[in-house]
Amino acid sequence: MEALELFSILARGEDSAHQFKKNITNPDSLAAEFVAFSNGAGGRIFIGVDDDGSVAGLTSADIRRLNQLVSNTASQCVEPAINPTTSNVETGRGLVMVVEIAGGVAKPYQDKNGAFWVKNGYDKRKATSRKEIQRIFQKANLLHADEIPVHGLSVADIDYDYFKVFFRKRFNKSLEEQEIPLTRILENLNLQKDGVLNVGGAVLFAQAPQYKLPAFVVKAAAFNGISVADDEYLDNSVIAGKLEYIFDATMKFILSNLHHVQGGQHVNSPGISEIPRPAIEELIANALVHRDYFISAPVLVFIFRDRVEIISPGHLPNNLTVENIKSGISNIRNPVIASIAFEGHLIPYQGIGSGILRALSKYPDIDFIDDRKGNTFKVVIKRRDHQ
């Protein structure tokens, strides 16, 4: 890094990728910075710089001491160990050490005391809540929300007749003919563990999953205007039950509140939806399969005069972007639900990143909003009759 580039960065101030330190002597403090950057997207620490971005400068002796401190901290105070790189920039006001930490590939990282640190704007903070630590593990693909046990739900809560139909469809065999008990079958399918259904098993096959998971529903409303602040709505519904039922009932709600045209068909034909049914199917399937089940909130479906909105809990996972998903790149957040939904043909979900592409091919007037601050993902389908 040249001095000109350094001064340009310092002039912009600290942010989530750039941290200024006048000096560092405490390995525990440095380890916390390393962990926070490693658990995130990485970043750089500029040592020899005041908080306001002015250069305080380091001596050659400082640089030698700091190199040893960086090396020892990275290998002995961060678990798993990391490999930061250092460079020294001469500024005319003294040296500045630039320590670069890559976003970790072995997340989650912790300090030697077992603390998980995450970036919080330009600063850092300790992750303390259970859900936040779960989310760190989720980003590392070490934990998935649909594998979390739902205490109070067991094999006795399975809709047995429904599961029998799924089993025959999926394996082309009768459930009654199997020589192993249902509890073992559920465990083999990763739907339960130690006699307790997980979130995937509950939302897919429990008779009444909302008994223990009341937030995992779809709340739908149709308005005459263009805002949820409208005083009156045309229709509303809270849709609960197994995932397949929620999908079917949500589709019915949307289609019943859209316009249908004959489009050259016979007068007695049911008409064609103003928004093609296949596009809606893909978007609802994605909302149900890929929502963040760590978040206790419903999927929201709003039908306005000029658009339809589908709002899912949880922004796009990891480094996915709207551009990525429009190119067919996917990241399966809930592998249990995704695999069973696909293999059992419970809902029209393929699981290969093609759903968004198919929806856009059927109806291009769709916008996607990844709201990371609000932790939601919104799909906005424009109604052509009102453009």
Contacts in CASP RR format, 6 or more apart in sequence:
PFRMAT RR
TARGET T0000
AUTHOR 0000-0000-0000
METHOD contacts of the structure
MODEL  1
MEALELFSILARGEDSAHQFKKNITNPDSLAAEFVAFSNGAGGRIFIGVD
DDGSVAGLTSADIRRLNQLVSNTASQCVEPAINPTTSNVETGRGLVMVVE
IAGGVAKPYQDKNGAFWVKNGYDKRKATSRKEIQRIFQKANLLHADEIPV
HGLSVADIDYDYFKVFFRKRFNKSLEEQEIPLTRILENLNLQKDGVLNVG
GAVLFAQAPQYKLPAFVVKAAAFNGISVADDEYLDNSVIAGKLEYIFDAT
MKFILSNLHHVQGGQHVNSPGISEIPRPAIEELIANALVHRDYFISAPVL
VFIFRDRVEIISPGHLPNNLTVENIKSGISNIRNPVIASIAFEGHLIPYQ
GIGSGILRALSKYPDIDFIDDRKGNTFKVVIKRRDHQ
1 87 0 8 1.000
1 89 0 8 1.000
1 98 0 8 1.000
2 89 0 8 1.000
3 89 0 8 1.000
3 90 0 8 1.000
3 91 0 8 1.000
3 92 0 8 1.000
6 46 0 8 1.000
6 89 0 8 1.000
6 91 0 8 1.000
6 96 0 8 1.000
6 98 0 8 1.000
7 91 0 8 1.000
9 18 0 8 1.000
9 46 0 8 1.000
10 20 0 8 1.000
10 46 0 8 1.000
10 49 0 8 1.000
10 53 0 8 1.000
10 54 0 8 1.000
10 55 0 8 1.000
11 53 0 8 1.000
12 18 0 8 1.000
13 20 0 8 1.000
13 53 0 8 1.000
13 122 0 8 1.000
14 20 0 8 1.000
14 51 0 8 1.000
14 122 0 8 1.000
15 121 0 8 1.000
15 122 0 8 1.000
16 41 0 8 1.000
16 119 0 8 1.000
16 121 0 8 1.000
16 122 0 8 1.000
17 41 0 8 1.000
17 42 0 8 1.000
17 43 0 8 1.000
17 44 0 8 1.000
18 43 0 8 1.000
18 44 0 8 1.000
18 46 0 8 1.000
18 122 0 8 1.000
19 33 0 8 1.000
19 43 0 8 1.000
19 44 0 8 1.000
19 45 0 8 1.000
19 46 0 8 1.000
19 122 0 8 1.000
20 45 0 8 1.000
20 46 0 8 1.000
20 48 0 8 1.000
20 49 0 8 1.000
20 50 0 8 1.000
20 51 0 8 1.000
20 53 0 8 1.000
21 45 0 8 1.000
21 46 0 8 1.000
21 47 0 8 1.000
21 48 0 8 1.000
21 49 0 8 1.000
22 47 0 8 1.000
22 48 0 8 1.000
22 49 0 8 1.000
22 50 0 8 1.000
22 51 0 8 1.000
22 56 0 8 1.000
23 47 0 8 1.000
23 48 0 8 1.000
23 56 0 8 1.000
23 58 0 8 1.000
23 62 0 8 1.000
24 30 0 8 1.000
24 47 0 8 1.000
24 66 0 8 1.000
24 69 0 8 1.000
25 69 0 8 1.000
27 69 0 8 1.000
27 72 0 8 1.000
27 73 0 8 1.000
27 76 0 8 1.000
27 77 0 8 1.000
28 77 0 8 1.000
28 111 0 8 1.000
28 112 0 8 1.000
28 113 0 8 1.000
30 69 0 8 1.000
30 70 0 8 1.000
30 73 0 8 1.000
30 77 0 8 1.000
31 73 0 8 1.000
31 77 0 8 1.000
31 78 0 8 1.000
31 111 0 8 1.000
31 112 0 8 1.000
32 111 0 8 1.000
32 115 0 8 1.000
32 117 0 8 1.000
32 124 0 8 1.000
32 126 0 8 1.000
33 45 0 8 1.000
33 101 0 8 1.000
33 117 0 8 1.000
33 124 0 8 1.000
34 73 0 8 1.000
34 74 0 8 1.000
34 77 0 8 1.000
34 78 0 8 1.000
34 82 0 8 1.000
34 84 0 8 1.000
34 101 0 8 1.000
34 109 0 8 1.000
35 78 0 8 1.000
35 109 0 8 1.000
35 110 0 8 1.000
35 111 0 8 1.000
35 115 0 8 1.000
35 116 0 8 1.000
35 117 0 8 1.000
36 117 0 8 1.000
36 118 0 8 1.000
36 119 0 8 1.000
36 124 0 8 1.000
37 43 0 8 1.000
37 45 0 8 1.000
37 101 0 8 1.000
37 103 0 8 1.000
37 119 0 8 1.000
38 78 0 8 1.000
38 82 0 8 1.000
38 101 0 8 1.000
38 102 0 8 1.000
38 103 0 8 1.000
38 104 0 8 1.000
38 107 0 8 1.000
38 109 0 8 1.000
39 104 0 8 1.000
39 107 0 8 1.000
39 108 0 8 1.000
39 109 0 8 1.000
39 116 0 8 1.000
39 117 0 8 1.000
39 118 0 8 1.000
39 119 0 8 1.000
39 136 0 8 1.000
40 103 0 8 1.000
40 104 0 8 1.000
40 107 0 8 1.000
40 118 0 8 1.000
40 119 0 8 1.000
41 103 0 8 1.000
41 319 0 8 1.000
42 101 0 8 1.000
42 102 0 8 1.000
42 103 0 8 1.000
42 104 0 8 1.000
43 100 0 8 1.000
43 101 0 8 1.000
43 102 0 8 1.000
43 103 0 8 1.000
44 98 0 8 1.000
44 99 0 8 1.000
44 100 0 8 1.000
44 101 0 8 1.000
45 98 0 8 1.000
45 99 0 8 1.000
45 101 0 8 1.000
46 96 0 8 1.000
46 97 0 8 1.000
46 98 0 8 1.000
46 99 0 8 1.000
47 58 0 8 1.000
47 66 0 8 1.000
47 96 0 8 1.000
47 97 0 8 1.000
47 98 0 8 1.000
47 99 0 8 1.000
48 55 0 8 1.000
48 56 0 8 1.000
48 57 0 8 1.000
48 58 0 8 1.000
48 95 0 8 1.000
48 96 0 8 1.000
48 97 0 8 1.000
49 55 0 8 1.000
49 56 0 8 1.000
49 57 0 8 1.000
49 96 0 8 1.000
50 56 0 8 1.000
55 91 0 8 1.000
55 93 0 8 1.000
55 94 0 8 1.000
55 96 0 8 1.000
56 93 0 8 1.000
57 91 0 8 1.000
57 93 0 8 1.000
57 94 0 8 1.000
57 95 0 8 1.000
57 96 0 8 1.000
58 66 0 8 1.000
58 94 0 8 1.000
58 95 0 8 1.000
58 96 0 8 1.000
58 97 0 8 1.000
59 94 0 8 1.000
59 95 0 8 1.000
60 95 0 8 1.000
62 95 0 8 1.000
62 97 0 8 1.000
63 88 0 8 1.000
63 95 0 8 1.000
63 97 0 8 1.000
66 86 0 8 1.000
66 97 0 8 1.000
67 86 0 8 1.000
67 97 0 8 1.000
70 84 0 8 1.000
70 86 0 8 1.000
70 99 0 8 1.000
74 81 0 8 1.000
74 82 0 8 1.000
74 83 0 8 1.000
74 84 0 8 1.000
75 81 0 8 1.000
76 112 0 8 1.000
77 111 0 8 1.000
77 112 0 8 1.000
78 109 0 8 1.000
78 110 0 8 1.000
78 111 0 8 1.000
78 112 0 8 1.000
79 109 0 8 1.000
79 110 0 8 1.000
79 111 0 8 1.000
79 112 0 8 1.000
79 114 0 8 1.000
80 106 0 8 1.000
80 109 0 8 1.000
82 101 0 8 1.000
82 102 0 8 1.000
82 104 0 8 1.000
82 109 0 8 1.000
83 102 0 8 1.000
84 99 0 8 1.000
84 100 0 8 1.000
84 101 0 8 1.000
84 102 0 8 1.000
85 99 0 8 1.000
85 100 0 8 1.000
86 97 0 8 1.000
86 98 0 8 1.000
86 99 0 8 1.000
86 100 0 8 1.000
87 97 0 8 1.000
87 98 0 8 1.000
87 100 0 8 1.000
88 95 0 8 1.000
88 96 0 8 1.000
88 97 0 8 1.000
88 98 0 8 1.000
89 95 0 8 1.000
89 96 0 8 1.000
89 97 0 8 1.000
89 98 0 8 1.000
106 140 0 8 1.000
107 136 0 8 1.000
107 139 0 8 1.000
107 140 0 8 1.000
108 116 0 8 1.000
108 133 0 8 1.000
108 136 0 8 1.000
108 137 0 8 1.000
108 139 0 8 1.000
108 140 0 8 1.000
108 142 0 8 1.000
109 116 0 8 1.000
109 117 0 8 1.000
110 116 0 8 1.000
110 117 0 8 1.000
111 117 0 8 1.000
115 126 0 8 1.000
116 126 0 8 1.000
116 127 0 8 1.000
116 133 0 8 1.000
116 136 0 8 1.000
117 124 0 8 1.000
117 125 0 8 1.000
117 126 0 8 1.000
117 127 0 8 1.000
118 124 0 8 1.000
118 125 0 8 1.000
118 127 0 8 1.000
118 132 0 8 1.000
118 136 0 8 1.000
127 133 0 8 1.000
127 136 0 8 1.000
131 294 0 8 1.000
134 143 0 8 1.000
134 145 0 8 1.000
134 148 0 8 1.000
134 294 0 8 1.000
135 294 0 8 1.000
137 143 0 8 1.000
138 144 0 8 1.000
138 145 0 8 1.000
138 294 0 8 1.000
138 317 0 8 1.000
138 333 0 8 1.000
139 317 0 8 1.000
139 318 0 8 1.000
144 333 0 8 1.000
144 334 0 8 1.000
144 335 0 8 1.000
144 336 0 8 1.000
145 199 0 8 1.000
145 292 0 8 1.000
145 293 0 8 1.000
145 294 0 8 1.000
145 333 0 8 1.000
145 334 0 8 1.000
146 198 0 8 1.000
146 199 0 8 1.000
146 200 0 8 1.000
146 201 0 8 1.000
146 203 0 8 1.000
146 293 0 8 1.000
146 334 0 8 1.000
146 335 0 8 1.000
146 336 0 8 1.000
146 337 0 8 1.000
147 190 0 8 1.000
147 198 0 8 1.000
147 199 0 8 1.000
147 200 0 8 1.000
147 336 0 8 1.000
148 198 0 8 1.000
148 199 0 8 1.000
148 293 0 8 1.000
148 294 0 8 1.000
149 192 0 8 1.000
149 193 0 8 1.000
149 194 0 8 1.000
149 196 0 8 1.000
149 197 0 8 1.000
149 198 0 8 1.000
150 196 0 8 1.000
150 197 0 8 1.000
150 198 0 8 1.000
150 199 0 8 1.000
150 202 0 8 1.000
150 212 0 8 1.000
150 213 0 8 1.000
151 196 0 8 1.000
151 212 0 8 1.000
152 196 0 8 1.000
152 212 0 8 1.000
153 196 0 8 1.000
153 197 0 8 1.000
153 202 0 8 1.000
153 206 0 8 1.000
153 209 0 8 1.000
153 211 0 8 1.000
153 212 0 8 1.000
154 192 0 8 1.000
154 195 0 8 1.000
154 196 0 8 1.000
154 197 0 8 1.000
155 182 0 8 1.000
155 183 0 8 1.000
155 186 0 8 1.000
155 192 0 8 1.000
155 195 0 8 1.000
155 197 0 8 1.000
157 197 0 8 1.000
157 202 0 8 1.000
157 206 0 8 1.000
157 207 0 8 1.000
157 208 0 8 1.000
158 182 0 8 1.000
158 186 0 8 1.000
158 197 0 8 1.000
158 205 0 8 1.000
158 206 0 8 1.000
158 207 0 8 1.000
159 205 0 8 1.000
159 206 0 8 1.000
159 207 0 8 1.000
159 242 0 8 1.000
160 182 0 8 1.000
162 205 0 8 1.000
162 242 0 8 1.000
163 175 0 8 1.000
163 182 0 8 1.000
163 205 0 8 1.000
164 174 0 8 1.000
164 175 0 8 1.000
164 176 0 8 1.000
166 205 0 8 1.000
166 340 0 8 1.000
166 344 0 8 1.000
166 346 0 8 1.000
167 173 0 8 1.000
167 174 0 8 1.000
167 175 0 8 1.000
167 185 0 8 1.000
168 174 0 8 1.000
168 175 0 8 1.000
169 344 0 8 1.000
169 345 0 8 1.000
170 343 0 8 1.000
170 344 0 8 1.000
175 182 0 8 1.000
175 185 0 8 1.000
178 185 0 8 1.000
180 188 0 8 1.000
183 192 0 8 1.000
183 195 0 8 1.000
186 192 0 8 1.000
186 197 0 8 1.000
186 201 0 8 1.000
187 193 0 8 1.000
187 195 0 8 1.000
189 340 0 8 1.000
190 198 0 8 1.000
190 336 0 8 1.000
191 197 0 8 1.000
191 198 0 8 1.000
191 200 0 8 1.000
191 201 0 8 1.000
191 204 0 8 1.000
191 205 0 8 1.000
191 336 0 8 1.000
191 340 0 8 1.000
192 198 0 8 1.000
192 201 0 8 1.000
197 205 0 8 1.000
197 206 0 8 1.000
198 336 0 8 1.000
199 213 0 8 1.000
199 216 0 8 1.000
199 293 0 8 1.000
199 336 0 8 1.000
199 337 0 8 1.000
200 293 0 8 1.000
200 334 0 8 1.000
200 336 0 8 1.000
200 337 0 8 1.000
200 340 0 8 1.000
201 336 0 8 1.000
201 340 0 8 1.000
202 209 0 8 1.000
202 212 0 8 1.000
202 213 0 8 1.000
203 209 0 8 1.000
203 213 0 8 1.000
203 216 0 8 1.000
203 242 0 8 1.000
203 243 0 8 1.000
203 293 0 8 1.000
203 337 0 8 1.000
204 242 0 8 1.000
204 243 0 8 1.000
204 244 0 8 1.000
204 337 0 8 1.000
204 340 0 8 1.000
204 341 0 8 1.000
204 346 0 8 1.000
205 242 0 8 1.000
206 242 0 8 1.000
208 241 0 8 1.000
209 216 0 8 1.000
209 240 0 8 1.000
209 241 0 8 1.000
209 242 0 8 1.000
210 216 0 8 1.000
210 217 0 8 1.000
210 240 0 8 1.000
210 241 0 8 1.000
215 296 0 8 1.000
215 297 0 8 1.000
215 298 0 8 1.000
216 293 0 8 1.000
216 298 0 8 1.000
217 238 0 8 1.000
217 239 0 8 1.000
217 240 0 8 1.000
217 241 0 8 1.000
217 246 0 8 1.000
217 298 0 8 1.000
217 299 0 8 1.000
218 238 0 8 1.000
218 239 0 8 1.000
218 246 0 8 1.000
218 249 0 8 1.000
218 250 0 8 1.000
218 288 0 8 1.000
218 298 0 8 1.000
218 299 0 8 1.000
218 300 0 8 1.000
218 301 0 8 1.000
219 236 0 8 1.000
219 237 0 8 1.000
219 238 0 8 1.000
219 239 0 8 1.000
219 298 0 8 1.000
219 299 0 8 1.000
219 300 0 8 1.000
219 301 0 8 1.000
220 235 0 8 1.000
220 236 0 8 1.000
220 237 0 8 1.000
220 238 0 8 1.000
220 239 0 8 1.000
220 250 0 8 1.000
220 253 0 8 1.000
220 254 0 8 1.000
220 300 0 8 1.000
220 301 0 8 1.000
220 302 0 8 1.000
220 303 0 8 1.000
221 228 0 8 1.000
221 233 0 8 1.000
221 235 0 8 1.000
221 236 0 8 1.000
221 237 0 8 1.000
221 301 0 8 1.000
221 302 0 8 1.000
221 303 0 8 1.000
222 233 0 8 1.000
222 234 0 8 1.000
222 235 0 8 1.000
222 236 0 8 1.000
222 253 0 8 1.000
222 257 0 8 1.000
222 302 0 8 1.000
222 303 0 8 1.000
223 230 0 8 1.000
223 232 0 8 1.000
223 233 0 8 1.000
223 234 0 8 1.000
223 302 0 8 1.000
223 303 0 8 1.000
223 304 0 8 1.000
223 305 0 8 1.000
224 230 0 8 1.000
224 232 0 8 1.000
224 233 0 8 1.000
224 234 0 8 1.000
224 305 0 8 1.000
225 304 0 8 1.000
225 305 0 8 1.000
226 304 0 8 1.000
226 305 0 8 1.000
226 306 0 8 1.000
226 307 0 8 1.000
227 304 0 8 1.000
228 302 0 8 1.000
234 257 0 8 1.000
234 303 0 8 1.000
235 253 0 8 1.000
235 256 0 8 1.000
235 257 0 8 1.000
235 303 0 8 1.000
237 249 0 8 1.000
237 253 0 8 1.000
238 298 0 8 1.000
239 245 0 8 1.000
239 246 0 8 1.000
239 249 0 8 1.000
239 250 0 8 1.000
239 253 0 8 1.000
240 246 0 8 1.000
243 288 0 8 1.000
243 337 0 8 1.000
243 341 0 8 1.000
243 346 0 8 1.000
243 347 0 8 1.000
244 346 0 8 1.000
244 347 0 8 1.000
246 288 0 8 1.000
247 284 0 8 1.000
247 285 0 8 1.000
247 288 0 8 1.000
247 346 0 8 1.000
247 347 0 8 1.000
250 284 0 8 1.000
250 301 0 8 1.000
251 277 0 8 1.000
251 280 0 8 1.000
251 281 0 8 1.000
251 284 0 8 1.000
253 301 0 8 1.000
254 280 0 8 1.000
254 284 0 8 1.000
254 301 0 8 1.000
254 303 0 8 1.000
254 308 0 8 1.000
255 273 0 8 1.000
255 277 0 8 1.000
255 280 0 8 1.000
257 303 0 8 1.000
258 273 0 8 1.000
258 274 0 8 1.000
258 275 0 8 1.000
258 303 0 8 1.000
258 308 0 8 1.000
258 383 0 8 1.000
259 273 0 8 1.000
259 274 0 8 1.000
259 383 0 8 1.000
259 385 0 8 1.000
260 270 0 8 1.000
260 271 0 8 1.000
260 272 0 8 1.000
260 273 0 8 1.000
260 274 0 8 1.000
261 271 0 8 1.000
261 272 0 8 1.000
261 274 0 8 1.000
262 269 0 8 1.000
262 271 0 8 1.000
262 272 0 8 1.000
263 271 0 8 1.000
263 272 0 8 1.000
265 271 0 8 1.000
265 272 0 8 1.000
273 280 0 8 1.000
274 383 0 8 1.000
274 384 0 8 1.000
274 385 0 8 1.000
275 308 0 8 1.000
275 363 0 8 1.000
275 381 0 8 1.000
275 383 0 8 1.000
276 362 0 8 1.000
276 363 0 8 1.000
278 358 0 8 1.000
278 359 0 8 1.000
278 362 0 8 1.000
279 358 0 8 1.000
279 359 0 8 1.000
279 360 0 8 1.000
279 362 0 8 1.000
279 363 0 8 1.000
279 366 0 8 1.000
279 381 0 8 1.000
280 308 0 8 1.000
280 381 0 8 1.000
281 348 0 8 1.000
282 348 0 8 1.000
282 355 0 8 1.000
282 356 0 8 1.000
282 358 0 8 1.000
282 359 0 8 1.000
282 362 0 8 1.000
283 310 0 8 1.000
283 359 0 8 1.000
283 366 0 8 1.000
283 379 0 8 1.000
283 381 0 8 1.000
284 301 0 8 1.000
284 310 0 8 1.000
285 341 0 8 1.000
285 347 0 8 1.000
285 348 0 8 1.000
285 349 0 8 1.000
285 355 0 8 1.000
286 349 0 8 1.000
286 355 0 8 1.000
286 356 0 8 1.000
287 299 0 8 1.000
287 310 0 8 1.000
287 312 0 8 1.000
287 379 0 8 1.000
288 299 0 8 1.000
288 347 0 8 1.000
289 334 0 8 1.000
289 337 0 8 1.000
289 338 0 8 1.000
289 341 0 8 1.000
289 347 0 8 1.000
289 349 0 8 1.000
289 351 0 8 1.000
290 312 0 8 1.000
290 332 0 8 1.000
290 333 0 8 1.000
290 334 0 8 1.000
290 338 0 8 1.000
291 299 0 8 1.000
291 312 0 8 1.000
291 313 0 8 1.000
291 314 0 8 1.000
291 333 0 8 1.000
291 334 0 8 1.000
292 312 0 8 1.000
292 313 0 8 1.000
292 314 0 8 1.000
292 317 0 8 1.000
292 333 0 8 1.000
292 375 0 8 1.000
293 334 0 8 1.000
295 313 0 8 1.000
295 314 0 8 1.000
295 375 0 8 1.000
297 313 0 8 1.000
298 313 0 8 1.000
299 310 0 8 1.000
299 311 0 8 1.000
299 312 0 8 1.000
299 313 0 8 1.000
300 309 0 8 1.000
300 310 0 8 1.000
300 311 0 8 1.000
301 308 0 8 1.000
301 309 0 8 1.000
301 310 0 8 1.000
301 311 0 8 1.000
302 308 0 8 1.000
302 309 0 8 1.000
302 311 0 8 1.000
304 383 0 8 1.000
305 383 0 8 1.000
305 386 0 8 1.000
306 382 0 8 1.000
306 383 0 8 1.000
306 386 0 8 1.000
306 387 0 8 1.000
307 380 0 8 1.000
307 381 0 8 1.000
307 382 0 8 1.000
307 383 0 8 1.000
307 386 0 8 1.000
308 380 0 8 1.000
308 381 0 8 1.000
308 383 0 8 1.000
309 378 0 8 1.000
309 379 0 8 1.000
309 380 0 8 1.000
309 381 0 8 1.000
310 378 0 8 1.000
310 379 0 8 1.000
310 381 0 8 1.000
311 376 0 8 1.000
311 377 0 8 1.000
311 378 0 8 1.000
311 379 0 8 1.000
312 376 0 8 1.000
312 377 0 8 1.000
312 378 0 8 1.000
312 379 0 8 1.000
313 375 0 8 1.000
313 376 0 8 1.000
314 375 0 8 1.000
314 376 0 8 1.000
314 377 0 8 1.000
315 370 0 8 1.000
315 371 0 8 1.000
315 372 0 8 1.000
315 374 0 8 1.000
315 375 0 8 1.000
315 376 0 8 1.000
315 377 0 8 1.000
316 322 0 8 1.000
316 324 0 8 1.000
316 325 0 8 1.000
316 331 0 8 1.000
316 370 0 8 1.000
316 377 0 8 1.000
317 331 0 8 1.000
317 333 0 8 1.000
318 331 0 8 1.000
320 329 0 8 1.000
320 330 0 8 1.000
320 331 0 8 1.000
321 370 0 8 1.000
322 368 0 8 1.000
322 369 0 8 1.000
322 370 0 8 1.000
325 353 0 8 1.000
325 356 0 8 1.000
325 368 0 8 1.000
326 356 0 8 1.000
326 357 0 8 1.000
326 360 0 8 1.000
326 368 0 8 1.000
328 353 0 8 1.000
328 354 0 8 1.000
328 355 0 8 1.000
328 356 0 8 1.000
328 357 0 8 1.000
329 353 0 8 1.000
330 351 0 8 1.000
330 352 0 8 1.000
330 353 0 8 1.000
332 338 0 8 1.000
332 351 0 8 1.000
338 349 0 8 1.000
338 351 0 8 1.000
340 346 0 8 1.000
341 347 0 8 1.000
341 349 0 8 1.000
342 349 0 8 1.000
342 350 0 8 1.000
342 351 0 8 1.000
356 368 0 8 1.000
359 366 0 8 1.000
360 366 0 8 1.000
363 381 0 8 1.000
365 381 0 8 1.000
365 382 0 8 1.000
365 384 0 8 1.000
365 387 0 8 1.000
366 379 0 8 1.000
366 380 0 8 1.000
366 381 0 8 1.000
366 382 0 8 1.000
367 379 0 8 1.000
367 380 0 8 1.000
367 382 0 8 1.000
368 377 0 8 1.000
368 378 0 8 1.000
368 379 0 8 1.000
368 380 0 8 1.000
369 377 0 8 1.000
369 378 0 8 1.000
369 379 0 8 1.000
369 380 0 8 1.000
370 377 0 8 1.000
371 377 0 8 1.000
371 378 0 8 1.000
END
